Amino acid sequence: MATTVPTPTTDVRVGQVPAAGRRPETPRQRRARRLLVTLFLAPTVVGIALFTLVPIVASVLLAFFRWDVITAPTFAGLDNFADIGADPTVRVAFGNTFVFVAVAVTLQLGVAMGLAVLVQSKMPGWLRSVFRSTLFFPLILSAASVSLVMAYLFNEDFGLVNSVLTGVGLPDVPWLTSTTGAAVVVVLVYVWQNFGFSFLLFVGGLAAIPRDVYEASSLDGIEGWARFRWITLPLLSPTVLVASVMAVINALQIFDQPYVLTRGGPGDSTRTAVMVIFESAFQQLQFGRAAAIGVVLTVLIMAVTAVQFRLSRRYVFHQ
């Protein structure tokens, strides 16, 4: 005669399996655990609220006021937005910013992808690690300090670059005192310092591509540029999307390099949107105007990012 062994019932929630030999959690222990989790999360949540959410809301509200720190804020409605729309300096600054983004991001992604493909090719592991560390190193440096050093290197009178040009019989170049030269230096310094992050993203993306895909393409006679164009690039397209979005967002907020190298000159040739925000707030004490420019720049960044994700539906290949 078969006997049935009664199974003990425990208060276990659905999906929660107690460990062997462990008693079920009591309501008091559950409350204590939740309190502990809340205490650990509280500093982060409070920090994000105080130093991120509150400044964002305050900046948006300040864009509708006139405030010079000395006197009380006065409501201005949409006057700040109308003023910046009619200001030629602001229009030039935004135009410079978009031209810079188009040139710098293209160079940054192109250089980063080319070096990533080179590093991921047949190369000893130790040499690959050296390249990765070396190419990423500029990114951890201060942008202001790098720009200060570059200002000396590209100085027209005693800079190392012009000294080398003179040594090989070429004339001096007014790098920082001509419109074209200043723009070229700002782009080169920015790309040199920031391509390392995109490089690491591409290295990770290339490492994730299955080797058997390349082996199959070799059997079909697909090598060189054809393999990169029809196999590597499509499989790398999700990484290209991430790298391009982050590169565009960072480039739209460029400030350190043009401010330290050229102060926005000659004229307004290298003045950017963030530089106008800085000048409006801390030099002209027009904080409402600066906030309005910041709101416009934020909306433009969001719009450009949305366009990038929209285009990704057509050009990004997901495995």
N, C-alpha and C positions, 0 to 999 in steps of 0.2 A: 504494500500500500504506500503510495507516494505521499510524502509530507511536504507541505509548503512552508517555507521559512519566511516569516514576516520581515519586510524591509522597512527600516526606520525612515521616517519622513523628516525632512529638514526644510527649513525656510530658505530655499535657494531661488533667486530670481531667474527668469528665463534668460538663457545665454550666459549665466554665471555658474561655473563649475568650481566648487571648492577643492582646494588641493587635498591630496591624500593625508589623512590624519589631522586636518585643520578644521576647527569648529566654524560653523557659520557666523558671519558678522552680525553682531547685535545692533539694534537701532542706535544705541549710545556710541558704539564704535564707528558706525557709519557717519553720524553727525560729527564726531571728532575728526574723521578723515576728511570730510568736506570742509570743515573749518581750517584744517591744515593746508589743504589745496588753495583755499581762498586767501590765506595769509601769504602763501608763496607767490600767488598771482597778483596780489594787490599792488606791490611796488611797480611792476611792469605796467599794469593797467593805469595806475595813477600817473606814472611818468608819461605814457602815451597821451593821456588826456590833457595833462598840463602843458607838455612841450610840443605836442603835435596838433591835437584837435582844437584846443583853445586858440593857439596862434592862427590857425587856418580860419576859424570863424571870425576872430578879431580882425584879420586882414580884409576879409570880404566886407565886413561892416564898415571898416575904416575907409574903404574905397568910395563910400558915399558921403564922406565928411571932409572938411578942410581942417587940418590940424598941424600946427607948427611947434608943438611941445610947450611953447611959452603961454599961449592963450588957450582957452577952452575950445574943444572941437565944435564946429558949426556944420549943420547939415547942408550938403551941396547937391544932393540928388545925383543926377547923371552928368553934372558939370565936369567932374574930373575925367570921365571917359570922353566927353566932347573935347576937352582941352588937349588930351594926349593924341586924339585923332587929328587935330589941327596943327599939332606941333611937328615941324619938319624934322627936328632932331630925333624924335621918337620913331618916325617913319623910316628914317635912314638907319637907325639902330636895328630895327626889326628886319629891314632888308639885308643889312650886313650879317645879321644872325642867320638868316635862312641861306644866304650864299655860303657862309662859313660851314653850316651843317651839311650842305650838299657836297662841298669839296672835302671837308675833313672826314666825314663819315665814310665816304667812298674810299678815300685813301686808307683810313683805319681798318676797314673790313677787308680791303684788298691785300694790304700788307700782312694783316693777321692771318688771313686764310692761306696766302702763299707760304708764309713761314711755317704754319701748322702742317701743311702738306709736306713741306721739306723735312720737318722734324719727324713726322710720322712715317717717312719713307725708310728705306733700309739704312738704319743708323744704330750704332751700339747703344745699349741702354744707358750707360753712364754719360755718354755724350748727349743723349736726348734729355737727361735730367739737367745737365749743365745749361743747355739751351733754354729749357723751360724756366729755370731760375733766373737766368740772365735777362731774358726778354720780359719777364714779369717785374723785375726789380724797379724800373722807373715808376711803376704805378704806386708803389708804397712811399715814394718821396713826396714832399710837400710841393704843391704846384707853384706856390709863391717863391720858394727857394730855388726850384728848377728854373723858373722864369728869370729870376735875378741873375743866376749864372749865365743863362743864355743871352741876357742883355749885354753882358760883358763880352761874350764870345762873338756876338754879331755887331759890336760897336764899330762904327765906321772908321774911327781914328786909330784905336789901339786893339781892336778885337782880333782874336785868333783866326777867324774865318777870312777876314780881309788880308791878314798877314800871309796866310797860305796862298791866297789868290795872287798877291803881289809877288810871292816867291816863284810862282810858275809863269810870271809875265802877264797876268791878267789885271785889269783895272779894279780899283776899289768899288764896292757896291754900297750905296746908301741904304742898308738893310732896314733900319728903323726910322729913317727920316724921309722915305719916299712911300707913296701910297701902295704901290705894288710890292715893294720890298717888305714893308711892315706886315701886310696881309700874308705874304708867303711865310715869314718868320713865325707869326702867330699860329698858322696852320701846322707848320712843321713841328713846332714845340709841342702843341697839343697832341698831335698824332703820335709823336715819339713817346710821350708820357702815358698815353691811354690805350694804345693798341694791345698792350699786354693782357688785359682782361679778355678782350675778344679772342686773342690768340689762345688762351687757356680754354675758352668755350669751344673753339674749333678743334683743338687737340682732343678734348673729351668727346666731341661729336664724331670725329674720325675714328677714334678708338672703339666707338660703339657700333661701327659698321661691320657686319659679319664678314669674316675672311673668305668664306666660301663663295660670296658674291663675286669677289675679285678673281678667285680661282676659276669660277665658271666663265667670267668674261675673258680671261686669258685663253681658255680653251676655244672660245669663239673668235679669237684674234683681235679682241678689243683692248688696245693699249694706249698709253700716253694721254693726249688731250681728249680723245674720244671717250676713254674710260672716265676721265674726270668730268666731262660734260654730261654724259648720259647715265653714269652710275653714282659717282661720288657726290656731285652737286645735288641731285634729287634726294639722295639719302641724307645729305647734310642740311637740307632746306629747313627743318625745324630749328636747328641750331642757328642757322643764318637769321631766321626770324627773331629769335631771342636776342642775338647779338646786335642786330640792326635796331630793334626797339630800344634797347638799353643805350646804345651808342647815340641815337637821335635824341633821346631824353637828356642825356648828359651834355651833348653838344649844344642844345638849345639853351642851356643854363651856363654857358661859358662865361667866366668872369676873370679868374686869376691871371691867365696868360696875357690877354690884351691890356689889362689894367697895369700890370707890373712892367710889361715890355714897352708899351706905347702910350698908356693913358688914354687910349681911344683914338689917337692921332695916327698920322698927320691929319689935321682937320677932324672929320668924323669917320675916317675910312675904316677904322677898326673898332669903333664904338658898338657895343652889343646891347641887347635888351636889359640884361641884368646890370650892366654898368649904368644905364639910365635910371634904373630903380635905385641903385646905390647913390648916385648923384642927387636924385630928387629927394631922397630921404635924409641923407647925412651931410650933404653940402648945401642944399637949398631949403632944408627943413619943411618940405612939402610931403608929409607922410601920407596924406590922402591920395595925392597924385601917384606916389610910389606904389601904394597898395593897389590902385586901379591898374597900373601897368603890370603889376604882379598877377592880378586876376586875369588880365588879357593873355599874358604869357602862359598861365596855367591852362586856360581854355584852349589855346593853340596847341600846347603839348598833348592834351587829351584828344584833340581832333586829329592831330598827326598820328598818334598811336592807334586811334580807331581806324584810320585809313589803312595803316600797315596791317592790322589784323584782318580788315576786310579783304585786302589784296592777297593775304596769305591763303584764303580759301581756294584761290586759283593756282598759286605758285608753290605752295608748301605740300610736300608729299609725306604722308604719314604711313608708316609701315603697318 
